[in-house]
């Protein structure tokens, strides 16, 4: 069976196969598979969205974080996700607070999920009984902000400390938690 036949079969069965995964598997035949899939998808009936997809999209429309909505829909508390990540990746107990912070940033869209370690995304998808694409497929809405300017009173400026090189803090080296949530470089 070719990758295209496998993709079409899963699609016809009502699944939502991730075309990007198939394209990655295609190697040198990637362009041909993309051409075939594009033609197929132009004519295929769109599958009915499942309840999770509707809930994720509704959360996004309402300005809420879709991953939070999915987690709550599953009846899973954030502390349970943190414990799952800690156990799954064998992290030390002193990393719990940082894992909680990074997970919060991930599920609220403050971190780009596409940079996270694929093993982390697969684990979260497993825990949330979702597809990896559901975990990484949404982006927060851009924030519309007006420019704001500050004019310091020159008389008050004399009392403000001058910036010094001694005050500069060396950024911490990325650790295992950073690599899981932020990618290889941890930045």
C-alpha positions, 0 to 999 in steps of 0.5 A: 500500500502506498502512503497516498492510499494509506492517507486516503483510506484513513481519511475515508474512514473518518480519521483526520490523518496528519498530512505533514507526517505523511509528507515527512515519511515520503522522503524523495517522493514528498512532492508527488505525495503533496500533489496527489493529496492536494488533488484528493482534498480538493474533491473530497468531502470534508469530514464532520468535525468531532466534538473536541475540534468544535470545543477547541475552535470555540475556545479560540473564538471566545479568546480562551486558550484551546489547550486549557479547554481541552484539558478541562474537557478531559477533567484533568487538572494542571497539577496532573499534567505537571506530575505526568510530565515529571514522571514521563521524563524522569525529572527531579522533584526540584524541577516541578515549579519550572515544569508548571510554569513552562506548561502554563506558558505552553497551554496559554500560547506564550510558547511556540509548541512547534519548538517543543520536543516531539516526545513531550508533544506526543506525551501531552497528546496521549494524556489529553487523548488528542492528536499532536496536531491538536496540541500544536495546531493553534496560535493565540490571537495577536494582541492589538496594542496602541503605542505608549510613550513615557516622558520622564521628568528631568528633575526626577531623572537625577534620582534614578540610578544609572544603568550599570554593567554590574547590574546585568544578570547572566542568563541561566543555561538551559536545562532539561525542562527548557529543552523539553518545552523550548526546543534544542537550544532552550531559548 
